[in-house]
Amino acid sequence: MIFNKHESSDLQHLFHIPVMGTAFTIDTPIKTARFGISSVISIGDDELCETMSQVYAKQYNIEFYDIDKNQDDFRAKRITRYLNLVKQIIDQQVLEMKRQGFADKDNDTHKYFQMLPTHSHVRQLYSDMLAMEDSDQKVDVQAKLLELLVPGSIDVNIMTKLDRTNYDKNGQELPMEFSDALSAFRGFAKSNLSSSIVFSAGFNRRLYSYIDKFNDFFPDKNGFIKKKIILKVSDYRSSLTQGKFLAKKGLWVSEYRVESGLNCGGHAFATDGYLLGPILEEFKEKRHSLLESLYGICNQSLESNSKITFQKVPATLFTVQGGIGTAKEQNFLASYYEMDSMGWATPFLLVPEVTQLDDETRELLKNAGKDDLYTSGISPLGVPFNSVKGTASEIQKLQRFEDGRPGSPCPKGFLVSNTEFSKKPVCTASTFFQKRKIKQLKELNLSFDALKNSIQQVIDKVCLCEDLASSSLINAKVDNKRPLKTAVCPGPNLAYFSKVVSLKDMVDHIYGRVNLLNTTKRSNMFVNELRMYIKHFVKEINQVSNQPSDRGLKTIRLFSENLKTGMQYYKKMIPKLIEETTSYRLQMSHELQQIKEEFDSILKKYPLIFDYSLGVAVPA
């Protein structure tokens, strides 16, 4: 078996910028790709893509025409046009950098090489060039450096669960390929990009079965895949399952992007207590067997469908994101777990050069502490959603309820899922749903407290479709029929960053050249995640003890065992943190012991759950 090295040397940087919301990274590649930094655009909102196309076409003097909803396949066409526009702008930027060369010491060309990893051979070559006297050799080295100047990847993201079925103007259901996920995918597939699409939030069978309709996802005679697949996953088992499904269609997964279930921004998809460290250990142990098994399945499918097969296992990246806060943590993930790239998301919300965020919300994030960042119930999907207290969106939501018109007009409808009061799915953040649900609750003769809590759960939901996109419209001074109020989804890691900084400063922090952490005491990223899981575990116990079932008992007991295994794993891992100081390792050991004692005391409160020999679970 011939294994193609991960080819991480092809990556200019050791980090990437993951997707954030629908709008926070909508134009991040335009701001960062020319510096060799890869980032991810959400293509779930075609209206936002259309608006940003108009904004940037005007800024770069590029012809623009409306793609309105009366056109066939308008959603895919809008997305294709925006992605092509982004690529066109970045190509122009890179050409201009190469034209300018090194004449101006403050230009983007110098900035490109200055931001590279400290020990990068390209950065070292750049340093050598600066030390040279003017000569033919210096000119040759500069020419070589300009050849090595390549932009970061313009990747895109689809949240696979968001796959609304659409209807024509007469109310007739459109064919499957016009669903939200498939049409967004087609928008990327038909674009000029040579990059990757990230599939997040789970397995969508009809979407995955649609990919093989497009030749760009298959290898050419040189084994090159123009459009690649990235799976965002929470564990190894999910990677294997999805990887096999795609391989059977001749489709290769070019990257497995592991994300912490809780120590991340946006929606939080908690595992059953399976922690990030043990998850990465399993990937480290099984990555070669994973690739070998999928290679055979994939080639067999390609051959049976008369397509070009791979001559060797294609280059495959293994990356991780969620809660990383220091250069030493990044280095450990790269050296011990052999991760090819690390995702840094939330800290970039404090970098105006990188993310779309209005000044008011960025100031809110800058001043947010641990107690301000919380896992909320605001998502209409019913999945825990990381947020911060005091957003304009939150204030508007409560005001609407006080004014007797709870919920949102639901202008976009990407998150529709509920059919309790209608034949067609509606969003639980909509006025249509919330008015009817509150009326229903009031007719149930609930106690005052029970009614209050039930109504609060209803009005918690926020119109994420509109409010997550608001920042970009505010910044672009786009006229909007409705008031623009921003919702934002930072991860808990934001508590340790309190400065609005430049792109270069944040990159220097990532590589350990400066320190941007505030004075808030910060534990190791794995310890922080463990604490989040313990907190989540307590919520799960309360649900099981209040509504006992065999399935619930089995799940919570598995959760408990996974947490125990994870704590034991981290205790053994501490000596391997060789870049950290002795005092750091001792402190981590002390914290783990404290957490274990707290965890044991929690279990003792529920003997009828965790003493397996006893009967039905009831509250202790």
N, C-alpha and C positions, 0 to 999 in steps of 0.2 A: 504494500500500500504506500503510495507516494503522497506525503502530506505537504501541502503548500504552506509555508510559514505564514503566520498571521499577517505578515507584511505591515506590521505597525510602523515600520520605518517610512511607509508612504504617508502616514499621518504627520502633518507639520506640528500638531500640538498633542499633548497628553490629555486634553480635556475637550469636551464638546458642550454646547449649550442646548439642553433639551427643550421641547415645546413647553410653553407656559401659557395656559389659558387659550383663548381663541385669538387674542389680539396682542398680548405682551411680546410675542416674538414674530408677529405677522410680517415684519420687515427687517428682522434681525440680520438675515444674510446680506442685505444691502449695506448694513452698517459694519459688519464684521468679516464677511467672507473674503474680502480682498486681503485680509491679514492672515489668511490660512486657517481661520477658525470656522469649524462646521457648526451649524445650528439647524433648528427644526421649525418649520412653519406649520401651523394648524390650517388645514384646508376644509374644515367642517362648515365654515360660514362663507358661502359663495357671495352673499351680499357685501360682506366686509372685503373680500377679495376684489370685488367690482369697485368698491369705493377707493381702495388703495391703488388700484390700477389707474383710476382717474387722477388721484393725488400725485402719483409719481410720473405719470405721462406728462402732466402739466409742468412738474419740476424739471424734467429732463427734455422737455420740448419734443415729446414723442406723440404721434398721432393717436387719438383716442376716439372710440365710438361706443355708444351704449349697447350692452347686451341685455335686453329687457326680458321679462318673464314670458313674453309672448313667443319668443324664439324657441324652436325645438332644441332640446338638450341644453338649455341656457345655463344650468348649474355647472355642468362639466366645462362648457365653453368659457365661462367666466374664470374658472380656476385655471384652465390651460393658459388663457391670455395673461393672467396675473403672473403665473410661474415663468412664462416666456419673457415677460417684461422684467422680472427680477433678474433672470439670467442675462438679459441684454444689458442691463445697467451694470451688473458686476463685471461682465466682459469688458465694458467700456472703462470701468475703474482700473482693472488690472492692466489693460493696454496703456492707459495713461501713466500708471506707476512705472511700467517698463520704459515708457518713452522718457519720463523724467529722470530715471536712473537715480544716481546718488549725488546729483548736483547740489540739491538743497538739503542740508543736514536735518531739517525739521519736517521733511515730507513723509508721505505714507510709506515710501519704499524703505527708508531707514526704520520707520516705526514697525514695519513688518518683521524685520530681522531682530530688532531689539526686544520684541515680545516673545520670541521663540524660547523653548525650554533652555534653561541655563547650560545644560550639558549637551545640547543638540550640536551635531557636527556641522550643520548649516550655520548656526549662530556662531560657532567657533571660527568658521571660514570667514564670516562677516567681520568678526573682531580682528582676524589676521589682516583682512583687506584694509581696515581702518588704520592699522599700524604701518602699512606700507608707504614708502615714498612714492610720489607720482612716477609711474613707469609703465612700460608695456605689460609687465606682469600684473600690475594692479588693474589695468584695463581688462585683462583676460579674466581675472578673478571676479571682477564686477559683472562681466558678461555671463560667467558661470552662475553667479548668484541670481541674476535675473532669470536664467533658465529654471532655477530651483524655486522661483517665486510662483506658487500655484495657489489658487483660491481654495477656501474651505468648501465643503459640500453643502449644497442647497437641498436639505432633506425636508420631507413633509410628513405630517402625522394625520392618521385617521383613528378616531376613537370608535372601534368596530361596533360597539353596542348602539351607537347612534345611527340607526339605519331605518329611518321612517319610510314607509310606503307612501308614494305621492300620487296625486290625482290630477286629471286634466280640468279645464275650466268648466266642463259639464258634470264634474263630480265622478267621472269614470276612473277606476283604478288604472294607473299606468303600468306597463310591463316592468318586471323585476329590475332590469338594468337601470331604471330611472329612480330607484330608491336612493336615499341620501348617501349611504356609504359607497354604493357602486358607482353613482354618478361622480362623486368626489374622486374616487379612485381613477375613473376614466379621465377626469381632468388632468391628473398627474400622468397617466399612461400616455396621453396624446401630446404632452408637453415636450419641449426640446431638451429638458433636463437629462443629464446623466448623473443620477444620484439615487437616493434610497427613500422608500416609503416605510414609515414606522407604523406598525399595527399595534395599538394599545387597547387595554381593557377587555381582553378575552378573545375567544374563538368565534368567528362569524362564518359559518359554513358556506352560505351563499356568496359571500364576498370572496372567500378563498377559492371557491369553485369558478370564479369569474376571471381570475388573474391570467389563466393560460390562454385567454383570447387575444393577448397582446404579446407580440414577438420580442419586445424589448426586455422581457423578463427571462429570456432564455439565452444561453451562451452562443457567441459566434465561434468561428473556427479557431480563434485564439483563446477561447475560454472566457472572453470578456462578456460581462453582463452589463448592459447599458443602464437598466433600472433594477435596483436591488431591493431585497426585502429585509427589513429589520423587525424582529419580534421583541416587543417590550414584555418581559415576563417577570413573574414573582418567584418561580422555582424551576428546578431542573425538569421535573415531570411534565410541566406544561410545555417546556421547550421541546421535549422529545415528542409529545403528542402532536403539537402543531407542526413541528418540523417534518414528521412522518407524513402527515396529511398532505403537506405541500410537495414533499419529495415524490409522492406517488403520482403527482401531476407533472413531474419533471422540473419543479421549481425549487431553487436553492435558497436557503436562508443565509444571508451574508453577514448577519450580525445578531447576536443574542444580547439584548440590552436588559440587564437585571436591575430592577428598581426595588428599593426598600418598600415594604407594604405600608408603613406608617411614617417613616422619617422622610417625607417628601411633600411637595406642594400639590395642590389640586385635589382630585379624588383620592381617597386612601383605601386601597384594596388590601386589607389585613389578611395575612395568612393565618393558619391555625397554630399560631405560636412558633412557627418555623422562622428562625432569625436569619438576618442577612449573612453573618459570618459562616454558619454551617451551610447555607445555600451556596455561597461562593466556593466553599471547600468541595462541595459535591460537583460543581462545574469544573473545578480544577482537576479533580480525580477522573471525571468521566468525559471530558470534552473530546478527547481523541476517539473514544469508542462511539460517542454521539456522531461525530463527523464521518467516521468510517461506515457506520450502519446506514446513515442517510445518503452517503455517496453511492453506495450500491443500489439503493432503492431508486434514487434520482436518475442515475444513468440507465437503469433498466427501463424506466418510464420514457426517457428521452429516446432510447433506441427503439422501443416498440412503437413510438409515434413518429419515427423517421426524422428525428431532430438530431442536431449535433450533440455529441456526448462530451463530458469532461475527460481530459487526459490525466488529471490529477485532482485531488480534493481542492476545491476552490478556496481562495483566501477567505477566512471567516474570522470576524472579530468577536471578542467577548468583552463587554463593557458593563459598567455599573454606575448607578446614580442614586442619590438620596441621602442627604445629611452630611456630605463631606464638607469639612470646614478648614482644614489645614493642609499644607504641602506634605507634611509627614504622613498624614492619613492617605493622601493620594499616592504617595510613593509606596506605602505598604500595600495598597490595593494592586499596584502595578507589579511590585517585586514578588510578593508572597503569593497572591492569587492569580498573577499573570494576566491581569486585566489590561486590555489594549488602550482604553480611553475611559476617563471618568467624567460623568455629567455634573456640571455645576449650574444650577438653575436659580434658586431663590436669591442668592447674593447678587445676581445680576439685575434684580429688580431695583437695586440702588445705583445702577449705572445708566444714566440717561442716554449715553452713546449707544446702548445696546438694546434696551427694551422700551416699548411704548407704555408709558404710565403718566397720567396727569400729575402736575406738581403737588396738588393737595393730597393725593393718595400716596405719592412717594414720600412726602413729609410724614404721613401717618405711619408708614412702614419704618422709616428711619427712627422714629421715636418708640416703636413697639417693643415691649419687653416680653418675657416669658408668659406672664399672665394675660397678655393681650392676644396672644396667638393661640388658637384653639381649633379643635375638630368640631365642625358645626353640622347642623342638619339642613343646611340651606339648599342643597342640591335636589332638584326635582327627580333625579334618578334614584333617590333613596339610599345613596352611598355616602358615607362620611366624607366631608369636604373641608379641607384646611382653609381657614380664614383668619381675619384679624378683626378685633372689635373696633367699632366706630366708623365703618366705611359709609360713604354717601349712599350706597345701595341699601345698606341696613337701615339707615335713617328714613329713607324714602319708603321702604317697605312698611315700617311701623306707622308712618304718617298716613299711608293709604288705608291701613286698617282702622286707625282712629277716625278717619274721614268717612268710614262706612263703605269703602270700595277696595277691599283687600285684593291682593294679587296684581298681576300684570296683564295688560292687553294681549300679551303673547304674539308680538308682531312677526316673529320668525318661525317658531314652532319646531325647532330641531329636537327638543327634548320631550316630545309628546309620548305618553305611554299608558295613560289611565283611561279606562272605558267604563268607569263606575256610573257616570251620568250621561254617557253619549255612546253612539255606535262607533264613531271615529275616535281614535285616541286623542286625548288632550293632555296638556301639561299641568302638573299639580301646583305649579307656581302661577297659573292663569287665574284671572278674575272669575272666569266661567266655572272652574272647578272649586275654588275656595269659597265662593258665595254659597254654592250648593252644599258643600261639605259642612260648613259652619251651621247652616240651616238644619241639616240632618242631625248634627251633634246636639243642637239645642232641643231637639224633639225627643232625645233619648232619656230625659229625666236623670241626668248624671248629677253627682254632687258638685258643689261649687268648684272645689279644687280639681276634680276629675275633668269637668268641662273646660276650666281654664287651661289645664295642661294639654288637653286634646286640641283645643283651638290654637294654642301656641305651636304645636307640632305642625298644624296646617299652614299657618301664616309664616312659619320659619322659611318656607321655600322662596327662593329668589329667582328672578328671570335671568339666568346665567347667559342665555343666548345674547341678550341685549347688554346687560350690565358688564359682562367680561369684555365686551367689544368697545365699551364707551370711551376708554382712555385714548384709543387711536383716533376716534372721531373728534374728541375734545382737542387733542394735540394738532390735528389737521384742520381744525376750525371748520368742520363739516356741519352744514345746517341739518338739523334733525327735527322731525315733527314732535317727538316726545322728549322730555327732559333727560339729559344724559347723566346718569349716576353710576359711579364705578364700583364694581365688586372686584375683589382681588383674592388670589389663592396662594399665599406664601407658605412654604414649609416652616416647621418649628425652628429650623436652623437659623432663621432670620434674627432670632433673639440675640445672636452673638455679633451682628453687624449693625452699626449705627451711623455710618457715614455715607453720604452720596459722593461717589468717587468716579474717576475716569476709567475707561476701558483698560488703559495701560496699568493703572494702579491695581485693578482687580486681577489682571493677568499676573502681575508681579506677586500678588498675594498667593495666587494659586501655585506659583513656582517657588514660594518661600523667599522671595527677594525683599518683600516688605510684609508687615503684619497689620491687617485691617480689623482684627478681632477687637471688640470692646472689652470692658473690664468684667463683664458678667462671667461667673465661673462656668466653664464649659468642660464637660466630660468627653471622653472618647466617643466617636460617632456610634460605635456598637453599643456602648453603655446607654447612650441617649435613646437609641431605638428600643433597647430592652426595657427601659422604664416606660416607654410609650405602650409597649405590649402588655406590661403588667397592669397598667391603667385600663387598657382595653379588655384585658382578661377579667377584671373585676366586673365590668359591665356585662360581659358574657355570662359570668356566674349568676348574676342577679336575674338575668332573663331565664336561665335554666332552672333556677331554684323557684321562681315564680310560676313557671309553666313547665314542669318536669315531663320529660319524654325520654324514651330509650335513645333516640337519635341525639337529643340534646346532651344527655349524659356522656355518650360516646365521644361527641365532639369536644366537650369541655375537658374531658379527661385526656384526650389526645393533645389538646392545647397545653394542658399542664405538663405532660411528659415532654413535649417539644421545648417548653421553656426551661425545664430542668436540664435537658440535654444541652441546650444553648448556653446556659450559665456554666456548666462544666466545661464546655468547649472553650469559652472565652477565658476561663481561669487558666487552662493549659496554653492558650494562645499568647498570654501576656509576655512571656520571655522572648517571643519572636518579634516583639516591637522594638527592634534594635536601634532605631533612630531616636526613640524617645528616651528621656532621662530616667535614671533609677527612681527618682521621686515620683515621676509621672506613672511609672509602672506600679509602684507601691500604692499610690493613690487609687489607681484603677482596680487593683486587687482588693483594697479596702471597700471601695464602692460596690464591687460585685458581692462581697460578703454581706454588706448591709442589705443589698437587694434580695439576696437569697433568704436572709432572716425575715425580711418583710413578706416575701413570697410564702415562706413556710407558715407564718402567722395567718396569712389569708386562707391557706388550705385548712388550717385547724378550725376555722370558723364554720366550715362546711363539711363536717365529718360524714354526713349521709351522702355526699357527692363523691368524696375522694377516698373513703374507705369502701372499696369495691365489694366487700362482703356484705355490706348493709343493704337495706332495701331502697325504696323510692326516695328521690331527692326532695327534701323540703328545707325551707330556710332554717338555719341553725338558731 
